[in-house]
Amino acid sequence: MAKSWGFLTNHAHVLIQIARDPRSTVRRIAAEAGITERATHTVLSDLREEGIVLARREGRKNVYHIDLPKLMNGSRWSASAMEIPQPLIDATVRGLARVATSSPAS
């Protein structure tokens, strides 16, 4: 069986799922991101603390959305010599913004 390799961080995977479907539950975000629910809660906490992800209650569940201006200007998105190059990070952030603004679930 071939080993699969991750390309993006858990934070990026969670952001992608929120952009695709803001009404995703933590369980769904975790399943789509390929991480545990506990890890998803940690990532969501990080992103909410930075103001990149906002949540509001709708009935019994949270609905998440990305604060696009904060995401685009986020100081956390930086490259180092051993990580993903800055142009790829910039392109990924722009792609997330396009997905979030064109998502029918938004």
N, C-alpha and C positions, 0 to 999 in steps of 0.2 A: 504494500500500500504506500502510495506516495505521501510524503510529509508535506503539509501545507505551511506556507510561510506568511506571517503577517506583514503588511506593508505600512499601515497607519497605526497610530496609537489608539488605545481604548477611548480616549477623549474624542478623537476624530470619528471613530466608529459610532459613538453615541450621538455626536452632532449630526452625522449623516442620517441616522435613523430619525432623529427629531425633525430634520429638514424634510425627509420623505413623508413622515406621518406624525405631526405634533400630538395627535391623540393616542399615540402608542403608550401602553402601560410600561412600567418598569420591567415586568416580565417579558414583554415583547421586545423592548429595547435590548435587554440582555440577550435574548435568543438571536436577534438579528446581528448584534455586535459580536456574538460568540464569546461572551463573558458571563460570569455569575451575576445573579441579582445583587449580591452584596457589593461586588465590584462596580456594578452600574450605579448603585446608590452613592458610592464614594465618588465616582466620576461626576454624577449629577451635582453632588454637593460642591465639588471643586468648581464646576462650571457656573453654578448659581452664585457661589462666593465671589467669583470674578465678574459677575453681572452679564456673562455671555448667554446664559440660559435663564429664562424667567419661567415661573410656573404659576398657574392659577387653578383653583378648584372648579371642577364642573361635576356637580353631583358628588359621587363617591370617589372620583379619581382626579389626579393632577393632569393638566394639559400643559405641555411644554412648548415654548417657542424660543427661537434664537433672536437675540438683540443684534441685528446685523451690523449697525454702526459700531457697537462694542467689539464684535467679532473682527471686523475689518481693521480696527485700530488696536487690537489686543497685543499687549507687550509680551504675552506668554508664547506667542508663535514666533520662535526664532530658531535659527539653524546653528549647528556647530560643525566642525570639520568631520565628525564621525556620524552625523545624523543626516536627515533629509535636507537637501539643499534649499536655500531660501526661495528661489524661483518656483520650486515645486510646492512649497508651503503656500506661497502667494496664490498660485494657480488653484490649489485645493480650496483655499478660503473663498476665492472668487466663484468656484464651482458650487460650493455650499450655498453661497448667497443666491446663485441662480436657481438651484433646486428649491430652496426655501421660499423664494418669491413666486415660483411657478407651481408649487405643490397644490393640488386640488383640495387637500385636507386642511390647508391653512385657514 
